[in-house]
Amino acid sequence: MLRKKIKFNVENEVVKAVLYMRYSSLNQNEQSIEGQRHACQAYCKANNYVIIDEYIDRALSGTSDNRPNFQRMIKDSAKGYFDKVIVYKVDRFGRDRYDIATYKRKLKQNGVKLEYAEERIPEGPEGIMLEAMLEGMSEYYSADLSQKIKRGVRESALKFKMLSHPPFGYEKDKNGCYKLNEATAPLAREIFDKYINGVPSSKIVESLNARGIKTTKGTDFETRTIPKIISNPRYAGIYVFKNGEMWVENAIPAIVTKEEYERGLKMLETNKHKNHSTKVKIPFLLTDKLYCGICGDKMTGDSGTGRHGGKHYYYTCVSRKTRKGCIKKSIRRNEIEEFVTELTVRCALKSTTIKQIADTIMEIQEKGINTSVLDSLKLQLKEVNTAIKNIIDVLQQGIIMDSVKERLMELEEKQRKLKAGIQIEQNRLNNPKYDKQSVMNWLASFKEGDTKNKKFQNAIIDVFINKIFLYEDEINIVYNYTNDNSLKISLDDVKKIIKNSEILEDSELSGVRIERLNWSVGDSNP
């Protein structure tokens, strides 16, 4: 539980921080958490942050946001309990750029800042680029690692081994294969029986939690857990690998018959249509980045119903929404998001620009070698060593007291932790840095994306776009890299780029580092 009752001296403006730590199941264990904790504690100590809580996800991959304590941390960020989230490195927060961008935005909206203990990221637009590169490299590493272990996983699948967390009702046998759990298999059977006989998921969950029954991860059951169990073919004895690429019946112990499993699927489909009216949250990718060029206020996501009953989504100036007199018309969400992505890919990501961005990131990387944490840890260790020496001098004089012994033990434990923290920090400073060509390759990879795909649009907007000022007949895009030069293109050039897919040659941009693009866009209002 979050320690909400801690009282702070308001006059000192205490910065309250929480730590988020995670390890996946591949060659990692509790020692990984300890290493992350030491580094994060040292970082907080150096920055005078007060740690009020920790959130830890064990044996859970960062490629998914389906991490219980991660989600709990995001929810708690809206309650105003803490100011900072500290993680060891970018890849501990997540390995999917889309998820990272989504949850960073949520933290920002809740007034919480995300910081990394092992990766120093400067303030300003250059820092945004460096952070985005680290996120992209993290995702690349995850994909590359997945390819490397793919063969071994397939070999295990051919032996029908359990490759993930055991489903409720099962456990691993000594060979790593599926085995019925004597205590929970009957309960899994009970869940199926109730569901296919019309008992609502909420009632099933209420009954399980009332008896103190936990999931295999040790958490309470939730309503959404029941459909996951009912739709899992393993309960019918079917071994599934890679979303159905491998599907073998009678390969593992069954808890229900195939007929009962199919009945459950039909019930799920029926209930799905009953709940079809569930509200879907629509993402507005330009939130906090799109501004009205007329009054300077933010443009935020909005929606409306057309004359034929269809739902429309668009961005509207806040001053216009609150009837403060701004005359700026709204613009359709899909139009502006695709438009900005298309222009960025076709005009801003030229080879000369990519080289210049890579040069900037290399400069930041060199400047980012900050030894302040290491210096702080060494100073603390020096003080602890002196205190230990003084106590030993007292003991050698024959003055033996229980309180002195206890103090010596406390200091020796602190000494051990400080030495571990110093080793971690020294390892960080000795870590290999990204080379320029890797950075350029990563930046160039954005040129191959589908500009109509929402995930790709989100990646482009999150990495490259700093601010956008939208006028009635012009759009100014400010990117996350700066220079005194700017590039102006006429409406005719825009039409060539978008409609005829003509790309400006590098020779036309030779020597120009783009900070702002000025476009005439005409009337794109709904």
C-alpha positions in Angstrom: 0.0 0.0 0.0 1.2 3.5 -0.7 2.5 5.3 2.4 0.1 8.2 2.3 0.3 9.2 6.0 4.0 10.4 5.9 4.1 14.0 6.9 6.6 16.4 5.3 7.9 19.9 6.1 6.1 22.0 3.5 8.6 24.8 4.0 11.4 22.7 2.5 9.5 21.8 -0.7 10.2 18.1 -0.3 10.3 16.2 -3.6 8.5 12.9 -3.2 9.6 10.0 -5.4 8.6 6.4 -6.0 10.8 3.7 -7.5 9.6 1.4 -10.3 11.6 -1.8 -10.8 11.1 -4.8 -13.1 12.9 -7.8 -14.4 11.9 -10.3 -17.1 12.2 -14.1 -16.6 15.2 -14.4 -18.9 18.4 -14.9 -16.8 17.2 -12.4 -14.2 16.2 -12.8 -10.6 15.7 -10.9 -7.3 19.4 -9.7 -7.5 18.4 -7.6 -10.5 15.8 -5.8 -8.4 18.4 -5.2 -5.7 20.8 -3.7 -8.3 18.1 -1.4 -9.6 17.1 -0.4 -6.1 20.7 0.6 -5.1 21.1 2.7 -8.2 17.7 4.4 -7.8 18.3 5.1 -4.1 21.7 6.6 -4.8 20.2 8.8 -7.5 17.5 10.0 -5.1 20.1 10.6 -2.4 22.2 12.8 -4.8 19.1 14.8 -5.8 17.6 15.1 -2.3 14.4 13.2 -3.3 12.4 11.4 -0.5 11.4 7.9 -1.5 7.9 7.1 -0.3 7.1 3.8 -2.1 8.3 1.1 -4.5 6.5 -0.7 -7.3 8.0 -4.0 -8.5 7.0 -6.3 -11.3 8.8 -9.7 -11.2 9.3 -12.0 -14.2 7.2 -9.7 -16.5 8.3 -8.5 -19.9 8.6 -4.8 -20.7 7.2 -5.4 -24.2 3.7 -5.4 -22.7 2.0 -2.9 -20.4 0.1 -5.7 -18.8 2.1 -5.4 -15.5 0.0 -5.1 -12.4 2.2 -2.9 -10.3 3.1 -0.7 -13.3 -0.6 -0.1 -13.9 -1.1 0.6 -10.1 1.7 3.1 -10.2 0.1 4.9 -13.2 -3.3 5.0 -11.4 -1.6 6.3 -8.2 0.1 9.1 -10.1 -3.3 10.8 -10.6 -3.8 11.0 -6.8 -1.0 13.5 -6.2 1.0 11.4 -3.7 4.3 11.8 -5.5 6.2 14.1 -7.9 8.7 11.8 -9.5 8.9 8.2 -10.8 12.5 6.9 -10.8 13.5 3.9 -12.9 16.9 2.3 -13.4 17.0 2.7 -17.2 14.6 3.4 -20.0 14.1 -0.4 -20.8 12.9 -1.0 -17.2 9.9 1.4 -17.9 9.1 -0.4 -21.1 10.4 -1.8 -24.4 7.5 -0.6 -26.7 7.8 3.0 -28.0 4.0 3.3 -28.3 3.4 2.2 -24.7 6.3 4.4 -23.4 4.9 7.5 -25.1 1.4 6.8 -23.9 2.3 6.3 -20.2 4.9 9.2 -20.2 2.0 11.4 -21.4 -0.3 10.1 -18.6 2.4 10.8 -16.0 3.0 14.3 -17.4 -0.8 15.0 -17.4 -0.8 14.0 -13.7 2.0 16.3 -12.9 4.6 13.5 -12.4 8.0 13.5 -14.0 9.8 10.3 -15.2 13.6 10.2 -14.5 16.2 7.5 -15.1 18.9 6.7 -12.5 21.4 5.3 -15.0 20.8 7.5 -18.1 21.3 11.2 -17.7 19.0 13.1 -20.0 19.3 16.9 -20.3 16.4 19.3 -20.3 15.2 20.8 -23.6 14.5 19.5 -27.1 17.9 17.8 -27.5 17.1 15.8 -24.4 13.8 14.7 -25.9 15.7 13.4 -29.0 18.2 11.5 -26.8 15.4 10.0 -24.7 13.5 9.0 -27.8 16.6 7.3 -29.2 17.1 5.3 -26.0 13.5 4.2 -26.2 13.9 3.2 -29.8 17.2 1.3 -29.1 15.4 -0.5 -26.2 12.7 -1.7 -28.5 15.2 -2.7 -31.1 17.2 -4.7 -28.5 14.0 -6.5 -27.4 13.1 -7.4 -31.0 16.7 -8.6 -31.6 16.8 -10.6 -28.4 13.5 -12.2 -29.4 15.0 -13.4 -32.7 18.0 -14.9 -30.9 16.0 -17.0 -28.5 13.3 -18.0 -31.0 14.9 -21.3 -31.9 15.3 -22.4 -28.3 11.7 -21.5 -27.5 10.5 -23.5 -30.5 12.4 -26.6 -29.4 10.8 -26.3 -26.0 7.4 -25.9 -27.6 7.9 -29.2 -29.6 8.3 -30.9 -26.2 5.0 -29.2 -24.9 6.8 -27.3 -22.2 5.3 -24.4 -20.3 6.8 -21.2 -21.8 5.0 -18.6 -19.7 3.4 -18.1 -16.3 1.2 -21.1 -15.4 -2.5 -20.6 -16.1 -4.8 -20.9 -13.0 -5.2 -24.6 -12.2 -1.8 -25.6 -13.6 1.8 -25.8 -12.4 5.1 -27.0 -13.9 6.3 -30.5 -13.4 10.0 -31.4 -12.9 10.5 -31.4 -16.7 8.9 -27.9 -17.2 5.7 -29.4 -18.7 2.1 -28.8 -17.7 0.8 -30.5 -14.6 -2.6 -30.1 -12.8 -2.4 -28.2 -9.5 -4.4 -30.3 -7.0 -5.6 -27.2 -5.1 -6.6 -24.9 -8.0 -7.6 -27.3 -10.8 -11.0 -28.0 -9.2 -11.5 -24.2 -8.9 -10.7 -23.7 -12.6 -13.3 -26.4 -13.3 -15.8 -24.5 -11.1 -15.2 -21.3 -13.0 -16.1 -23.1 -16.3 -19.2 -24.8 -14.9 -20.6 -21.5 -13.5 -19.8 -19.5 -16.6 -21.3 -21.9 -19.2 -24.4 -22.1 -17.0 -25.0 -18.4 -17.1 -23.4 -17.1 -13.9 -22.1 -13.5 -14.6 -18.3 -13.0 -14.4 -18.8 -10.5 -11.6 -20.6 -13.1 -9.4 -17.9 -15.7 -10.1 -15.2 -13.2 -9.1 -17.1 -12.1 -6.0 -17.3 -15.8 -4.9 -13.6 -16.5 -5.4 -12.4 -13.4 -3.6 -14.8 -13.9 -0.7 -13.0 -17.3 -0.1 -9.6 -15.7 -0.3 -8.6 -17.5 -3.5 -5.8 -15.8 -5.4 -4.6 -16.0 -9.0 -1.3 -17.7 -9.8 0.3 -14.3 -9.5 -1.0 -13.9 -6.0 -3.6 -11.1 -6.8 -7.3 -10.9 -6.4 -9.5 -12.0 -9.3 -11.0 -9.3 -11.5 -14.0 -9.5 -13.8 -11.7 -9.3 -16.9 -9.8 -12.4 -15.6 -12.8 -14.8 -16.3 -13.0 -14.3 -20.1 -9.2 -14.9 -20.3 -9.7 -18.3 -18.5 -12.7 -19.3 -20.6 -11.0 -18.4 -23.9 -7.8 -20.3 -23.1 -7.7 -23.6 -25.1 -5.2 -25.1 -22.7 -8.0 -25.9 -20.3 -9.3 -28.3 -23.0 -5.9 -30.0 -23.2 -4.8 -28.1 -26.3 -1.1 -27.0 -26.5 -0.9 -23.6 -28.2 2.3 -21.8 -29.4 2.6 -18.4 -31.0 -1.0 -17.5 -31.3 -2.1 -20.7 -32.9 0.9 -21.4 -35.2 1.3 -24.6 -33.2 -2.0 -26.2 -32.1 -1.9 -29.7 -30.7 -4.9 -31.4 -29.1 -4.6 -33.9 -26.1 -1.0 -32.6 -25.5 -1.5 -31.4 -21.9 -3.8 -32.5 -19.0 -7.4 -31.2 -19.6 -9.6 -29.6 -17.0 -12.7 -29.4 -19.2 -13.9 -31.3 -22.3 -13.5 -29.8 -25.8 -17.3 -29.5 -26.0 -17.4 -27.5 -22.7 -14.6 -25.2 -23.9 -16.5 -24.5 -27.2 -19.7 -23.8 -25.2 -17.7 -21.3 -23.2 -16.5 -19.5 -26.4 -20.1 -19.2 -27.6 -21.1 -17.7 -24.3 -18.2 -15.2 -24.5 -19.3 -14.2 -28.0 -22.9 -13.7 -26.8 -21.8 -11.6 -23.8 -19.5 -9.6 -25.9 -22.4 -8.4 -28.1 -24.3 -7.5 -24.9 -21.5 -5.3 -23.7 -20.8 -3.9 -27.1 -21.7 -0.4 -26.0 -18.5 -0.1 -23.8 -17.0 3.3 -24.4 -13.7 3.3 -26.4 -11.1 5.8 -25.5 -9.9 7.7 -28.6 -6.2 8.8 -28.6 -5.4 12.3 -29.6 -1.7 12.1 -30.5 -1.1 15.9 -30.6 -2.2 16.6 -27.1 0.0 19.2 -25.4 1.8 19.8 -28.8 -0.9 21.5 -30.9 -1.5 25.3 -30.3 -3.8 27.8 -31.9 -1.8 30.2 -34.1 -4.4 33.0 -33.6 -4.6 33.2 -29.8 -1.8 30.9 -28.7 -3.9 28.7 -26.5 -3.8 24.9 -26.7 -5.9 22.9 -29.1 -7.4 19.8 -27.4 -9.3 16.7 -28.4 -13.0 17.0 -29.0 -15.8 15.1 -30.6 -19.3 15.6 -32.1 -22.1 13.8 -33.9 -22.7 14.6 -37.6 -26.1 15.1 -39.2 -26.3 11.4 -40.2 -25.4 10.2 -36.6 -21.7 9.5 -37.3 -19.1 10.3 -34.6 -16.4 12.9 -35.6 -13.1 13.6 -33.7 -11.2 16.9 -34.0 -9.0 19.4 -32.3 -10.6 22.6 -31.0 -8.9 25.7 -29.6 -9.5 25.9 -25.8 -10.4 29.6 -26.0 -13.1 28.8 -28.6 -14.5 25.9 -26.5 -14.7 28.2 -23.4 -16.3 31.0 -25.5 -13.5 33.4 -25.0 -13.8 34.8 -28.5 -11.1 32.9 -30.5 -12.2 32.5 -34.1 -10.0 29.5 -35.0 -11.9 26.7 -36.6 -11.6 23.1 -35.5 -9.6 20.6 -37.5 -10.2 16.9 -38.0 -8.0 14.6 -35.8 -7.0 12.1 -38.5 -6.3 14.9 -41.1 -3.9 16.9 -39.0 -2.1 13.8 -37.4 -1.5 12.2 -40.8 -0.6 15.5 -42.4 2.1 16.2 -39.8 3.5 12.7 -40.0 3.6 12.7 -43.8 5.4 16.1 -43.9 7.9 15.0 -41.3 8.8 11.8 -43.0 9.0 13.2 -46.5 10.7 16.6 -45.8 12.3 16.6 -42.3 14.0 13.2 -42.3 16.5 13.9 -45.0 20.0 12.3 -44.9 21.7 15.6 -44.1 19.2 16.3 -41.3 19.6 12.8 -39.9 23.4 13.3 -39.8 23.1 16.6 -38.0 20.7 15.1 -35.4 23.1 12.2 -34.9 26.0 14.7 -34.4 23.9 16.5 -31.8 23.0 13.3 -29.9 26.7 12.3 -29.9 27.6 15.7 -28.3 24.9 15.2 -25.7 26.0 11.7 -25.0 29.6 12.9 -24.3 28.3 15.7 -22.1 26.0 13.3 -20.3 28.9 11.6 -18.4 27.8 12.9 -15.0 29.8 11.7 -12.0 27.8 13.6 -9.4 26.1 10.4 -8.1 29.4 8.6 -7.9 31.0 11.5 -6.1 28.2 11.6 -3.6 28.4 7.9 -2.9 32.2 8.1 -2.4 31.8 11.0 0.0 29.2 9.1 2.0 31.4 6.0 2.1 34.3 8.2 3.3 32.1 9.5 6.2 31.0 6.0 7.1 34.6 4.6 7.1 35.6 7.4 9.4 32.7 6.7 11.8 33.6 2.9 11.8 37.2 3.7 12.6 36.2 5.9 15.5 34.0 3.2 17.0 36.8 0.6 16.6 39.1 3.0 18.4 36.6 3.2 21.3 36.2 -0.6 21.4 40.0 -1.0 21.5 40.1 1.2 24.6 38.0 -1.4 26.3 34.7 0.5 26.2 32.2 -2.1 25.2 28.5 -1.2 25.2 25.5 -2.7 23.4 24.6 0.6 21.8 28.1 0.9 20.4 28.0 -2.6 18.9 24.6 -1.9 17.3 25.9 1.3 15.8 28.9 -0.5 14.4 26.6 -3.1 12.8 24.4 -0.3 11.3 27.5 1.4 9.8 28.9 -1.8 8.4 25.6 -2.5 6.7 25.5 1.0 5.3 29.1 0.6 4.1 28.2 -2.6 2.3 25.3 -0.9 0.5 27.4 2.1 -0.5 30.1 -0.1 -1.9 27.5 -1.9 -4.0 26.1 1.4 -5.2 29.6 2.7 -6.1 30.2 -0.5 -8.2 26.9 0.0 -10.0 27.6 3.6 -10.8 31.2 2.8 -12.0 29.7 0.1 -14.2 27.3 2.7 -15.6 30.0 5.2 -16.4 32.0 2.4 -18.2 29.0 1.2 -20.2 29.5 1.3 -24.0 27.9 4.3 -25.7 25.9 4.3 -28.9 27.9 4.9 -32.0 26.9 7.5 -34.6 26.1 5.0 -37.3 23.6 3.1 -35.1 21.9 6.4 -34.3 21.7 7.3 -37.9 20.3 3.9 -38.8 17.7 4.2 -36.1 16.6 7.6 -37.3 16.5 6.5 -41.0 14.2 3.6 -40.0 11.4 6.1 -39.5 11.4 6.8 -43.3 10.0 3.4 -44.0 6.9 3.6 -41.8 3.2 3.7 -42.8 2.1 7.3 -42.3 -1.5 6.2 -42.0 -0.8 3.8 -39.1 -1.6 5.3 -35.7 1.3 3.6 -33.9 3.7 5.0 -36.4 2.1 8.5 -36.3 2.5 8.4 -32.5 6.2 7.4 -32.7 6.9 10.3 -35.2 5.0 12.9 -33.2 6.5 11.8 -29.9 10.1 11.7 -31.1 10.3 14.6 -33.5 7.6 17.1 -32.9 8.0 19.8 -30.2 5.2 22.2 -30.9 2.8 23.0 -33.7 1.1 26.3 -34.3 -2.0 26.1 -36.5 -3.4 29.1 -38.3 -6.3 29.3 -40.7 -4.0 29.0 -43.8 -0.6 28.1 -42.4 1.0 25.6 -40.1 4.3 26.0 -38.2 6.0 22.9 -37.0 8.8 23.2 -34.5 11.0 20.1 -34.2 13.0 18.7 -31.3 16.3 19.9 -32.8 17.2 23.5 -33.2 19.1 25.9 -35.5 18.9 29.4 -36.7 17.9 28.4 -40.3 14.3 27.6 -41.4 12.8 26.2 -44.5 9.7 27.6 -46.2 7.7 25.6 -48.9 4.8 26.9 -50.9 1.4 25.3 -51.1 2.2 24.0 -54.6 5.2 22.2 -53.2 3.1 20.7 -50.4 0.6 19.4 -53.0 3.5 17.8 -54.9 4.8 16.1 -51.8 1.5 14.8 -50.5 -0.4 14.0 -53.7 2.3 13.1 -56.2 4.7 11.5 -53.5 7.5 13.7 -54.8 10.4 13.9 -52.3 12.7 17.0 -52.0 16.2 16.0 -52.9 19.0 16.4 -50.3 20.7 18.9 -52.6 17.8 21.3 -52.1 18.3 21.1 -48.3 22.1 21.1 -48.4 23.5 22.9 -45.4 20.1 23.6 -44.0 19.2 22.4 -40.5 15.4 22.5 -40.2 13.9 24.1 -37.1 10.6 25.3 -38.4 8.5 24.4 -41.5 5.9 26.9 -42.8 3.1 25.3 -44.8 0.0 26.8 -46.4 -2.7 24.2 -45.7 -5.9 25.8 -46.8 -9.2 25.0 -45.0 -9.0 21.6 -43.5 -11.9 22.1 -41.0 -14.7 19.5 -40.6 
